[in-house]
């Protein structure tokens, strides 16, 4: 059997670590997973109740490819209330998680051989999806010198660029790109005819700095967001895009063939979740407690913080004191302490051999126990 070269992408090591942690937990091991960004909390009660009522009626079917109009209107209200921007609901597309949003954006915007800039370290699925589509990834190192984010100067130095993808808050670094920097990046892309994709899936989870949407600076950017993180709905696989007018019909046509539509049950629940901020902010405050705990305790263990933990729910740390092979270290740590974390090579193929990412989306008791286990192990 001949296999496509498109399938020869790097594995998503975080998911491999999660699979091993799940296997060990099923075997009776007391595993604490800090490997993936999965909130410990359930979907908000309003979302679950809306889903229950929909199931009682029983008819769950296809929706328009762009999603339920009521959900798109509710998302437009969200932008008006939270960011003071007016968004035509006709520019909003509901997607099967943010992952489908990235697929749709890449397919609608780029051809094979185009060059798309992303931050390094950065979310590995960007690199892998782009590679599978034959699109060249231009990885630009981010560090303290450039505020751990992309800048117009760095893009200009990278040569020809057809697209830019920026996440704020970012995974794995936790970087929040401030309003002024986001405005400058948006203007640079607009002035140079570069497609700009703003990954905003960790909005709502900003602890330090300004949380801005690229929609504040014009209608040219493609916005991708999700109900997975702040809204605690990872398994519901529901997200959204805000599109420039010219991109709406192409995305709709591609979505019709790839997905038909996002699951109607998840769309119904997501619309209810938009009104559950009081409950969700309690969860966010719990992540903040976890964050503050790890900011103090991880360096005491010898894991220096490699980038500011401004947002999302990740600690990206330097483990070079203990290893120069983060994958081997992650495997050994899981085997010997029953604590799972993600090796930095997932996010940084060049320098990630001495970094790791710890997710603090779990409970405080889990964070405390994990740190105690690591302290005993490293001692």
N, C-alpha and C positions, 0 to 999 in steps of 0.2 A: 504493500500500500504506500503510495506517495503522500507525504504530508506537506502541508503548506508551510512556507517559511514564516508566515504571519504568526504561527503558534509558538515559534522559538523565542519567546520573550522570557525575561527573568521571572522567577516565581515571586509572589507577594509574600515575603518571609513572615510578616506579621500573621497572616492567615495560616501559614504552616506551623508557626509556634502555637497559635490558638488551637489548631487541630490536635497537636500533640498534648497540649494542656487538657483539652476535652477528653482525649483518650485516657490520660493518666487519672483524671477526676472520675471517669466512669469505672476505672479499676479500683477506686476507693482511696486514691491519694488526695490529701487536703490541699489541692492546688489553688493558689490565688493568681488570677490572671490580670496582669497589668500590661498585656500585649496589644490589645485593640481598644479603639475608642468607642466602647459600647457602654452607655449609661447603665448604672445599676438599677435605676428607677424604671418603673413601667411607664407606658404611655399615660398621659393624663386621664383622669377619670372621665372627663367630658368626652374625650375621644373614644374611650372604651364603651361608654354608654351609647354614643351615637352608632357605633358599630353593632352593638347588641340590638338596638331597635331596627337597624337595617336588616340584620339577619332574621329578625322575627317576620318582617315583611317577606323576605326570602328571595326577592328577585334582584340579584346582583349581576350586572352584565357589562357590555361594552359601554364606553362613553365616547364622546368626540375625541379624536386623537390629541387635541390640545387640552382636554380635560373638562370637568364639570364647570359650567359657567359660574355657579354659585361660589365654588372654591377660588376661581380666578378673580372674581369680584372681591372676595374676602382678602386675598393677597394684595390686591390693589389698595384696599383700605389699610392694610398693614403698612405699606410704604408711605401712605399719606400720614398716618398717625405717628409712625416711628421716625421717619426721615424727612417728612415735609415735602415729599416729591409726588407728583401726579403721574400715575402709570395707567395707560389704557389697558384694561383687562384683555383686550385683543392681542396684546404683545406678550401675554403670559402663557407659557406652556407647562402643563403638569407632566412630570416624568416619573419613570419607574426608578426612583432614587436618583441621587445626584450622578451616579455612575452612568445612567442612561443620558443624562444631560450632557456629560462630557462627550459621550459617543456622538450624540446628535450635533453638538457644536463643532467637533472636529470634522465630521463628515460634511457638514454644510459649509464650513469656512475654508477648508484646506484640501489641496490635492497632494498626491504622492510627490515627495521631493521638496515640499514647502518646509520652511524652518520656523519652529515655534520655541520661544524662550520660556524657560521655567527656572525657578530658584533651585540651587543645590546647597544644602539638603532640601528635599521636597517630597511630596507624596508620590510613591512609586507608581501608582496606577496611571498618572499622567504620562510618564515616560513609556510605560508598557503599552498603553492604548495607542499612543502616537506611533510607536515602533511597529505595532501590528498593522497600522494603516499605511505604513511606508512614509510617514512624515518624520523629518529629521528633528530631533530634540536638541536644543541649544541650552545646555545647563550652565547657568551663571552662578558662581559661588557668592553666597551671601555670608557676611560676617559682621563683627562689631563695627568695622570701618564704614559699612554702608547701611547700618541700622538693621541688619539681617533681612533686608528686603531688596527688591529690584529697584533700579533707578534709571532715569533716562540716560545718564552717562554710561552706565554699564551696558545698556541696550545698544547705544551708539557704537561702543567699542566691539560689540559682538558681530558686526558686519550685517549682511542682509538678514532681516527678520520679517517674517510674514504674519506672525502672531505672538502674543504675549499672554501667559497665564499666570495670574497672581492670586494667592490665597491670603486672606486676612480676616480673622486670626489664622495663622499658618500651622500646618502639620508637617514636620514634627516640632518646629522651633518654638511655637507659641507666639510668634511675632505678630503684633498688631501694626499695620501700616497706617500711620496717621493721616488725617484729612489732607494736609498740605502735600504730603508725598504722593498720596493717591491721586490728587488733582493733577500734579505734575506728570505722573505716569499716564493718566488718561489723556492729557493734552498732547503729550509726546506721541502717543499712538495715533490719535486723531490727526495730528498735523502731518504724520508720515505715512498715512494709509495703512497702518498696522492694526489687525484685528486684536481686540483686547477682551479677554475672558476674565471676569472677576469671580473667584470662588469664595462665596460668602457663607459656606455651610456651618461655620462655627459662630456666626452672628448670634448674639445673646449670651455668649460666653466670654466676654471681654472683662478682664479684671484691672488692667492698667492701660491707659491711653484712650484714644478716640475710636469709636466704632462708626465708620462711615461706609456707605454704599457707593459704588461707582456711578449709580444713577444720579447722584447729586451733581455730577459734572457733565451731564449730557446723556443722550439716548443712543450713543454709538456702541457702548460696551454690551457684551453678553454677560448677564448675571446668572450664576448657578447657585441654588440654595437647596436646602433639604430639611425634612422633618426628623432626620435621624438623630441629631446631636442635642441641640437645646430642647427639642420637643420629645426626646426619648422614644423615638419610633423607628429604630434601626430595622427591625424585621418586617415592618409594614411596607418597606421599599417605595417611598413616596418623596418626591422632590419637585422643584420647579425651576423654570428658566424665565428671565425677562429678556426679550429679544429686540434688536433693532427692527423697525418695520419691514425692511427688505428681507429679513431672515425668517419671518414668521412662516410664510408659505413653504419655503424649502424645508424647514424643520418639520412642519406638519406632514409633508409628503414622505419624508424619510421615516418619521415616527409611525405613520400609518402602516408601512411595510415591515418595520422592525418590531414594533411593540403593539400595534393596534391602538391600545390605550393603557394608561396606568390602571391598576386595579381599582374598580369603583368603590369597594369597601374601604380601601385605604384612603381614597379621596374624601369620602364621607367623614371618616375619623379625623383626617387632617384638618378639615374645615372647622370641626369642633375644637381641635387642639389650639387653633389660633386664638381662642378666647380663654385659654387656661393659664395665663401668665402668672397669676398669683401662686398657683401650685408649682409651676415650673421655676419660678424665681427662688422658691425654697430649695429646690434641687440645685440650682446654680450656686446658692450660698453654701451648700454642702461641698461642692467642688472647690469653692474658694478656701474652705477650711482645710481640705485635703492639700490644696496647692501650698498654702502657707506652712503646713506641716512638712511637706517634702522639700520646700525651699530651704528649710533649716536642717532637716535630718539627712538628706542625701549627701551634701558636702561633708557632713560629719562621718559618713561611711567611707569617704574617699571618692565619691562620684561628684565631681565639680559640675556646676550648671553650665552647659555649653552655650545657651542662648536664653534671652529673657522669657520667663513664663508669663507673658502678658495676657494670653487668652487661650482658647480651646481647653483641653484638659490633658496636656502632655508636659513631661519633664524630659528635655533632651540633654543628656549628660555625657561627660567625658569619662571613659573608663580605662584610659591608657595607663593608669597606675597599676591596673590588674591584668590587662590583656592587650594584645595587638590583633586579636581575632574575635570580633564581637559576636559572630555567629556561634563559634565554639563556646564562647563564654556564656551565651544565652542558653545553649543546650545544657551545659554543665550546671548552670544556676537552676534551671528547671528540675534537672535530675536530682540535685543534692539539697535544694531548699524548697521545692514545690512552689517557686515563684516564677512566673512567666513574664518576660519583657521582650521587646523587639530589638534585634540587632540593628545598628546604625547603617549597615550596608544596604538595607531596604531603601533608605532615604538619600544616601550619598555613596555612590559606587566608588568614588575616588578616596575619600577620607573617612568613610563610615566604619572602617574596621576598628576604630577606637572610640566609638560612641554607641549609646543605646537610648531607646525611648521607653519611658515608663508612663503608662496611662494612669491618671488619677480619677477616672470616671467611676470607680467603685466606691464602696462605703468606707467611712473613716476607720472602722474596725479592721477592714481588710488592709488598708494602708499601714496602719500601726503594726499589725501582725507581720506583714511582709517586711517592713523595715527591721523588726526584731529578728526575724529569721536571717535576713541578709547580714545584720550586725554580728550575729553568732557565727555565721559561715565565714565572713571575711576576717573575723578575729583569729 
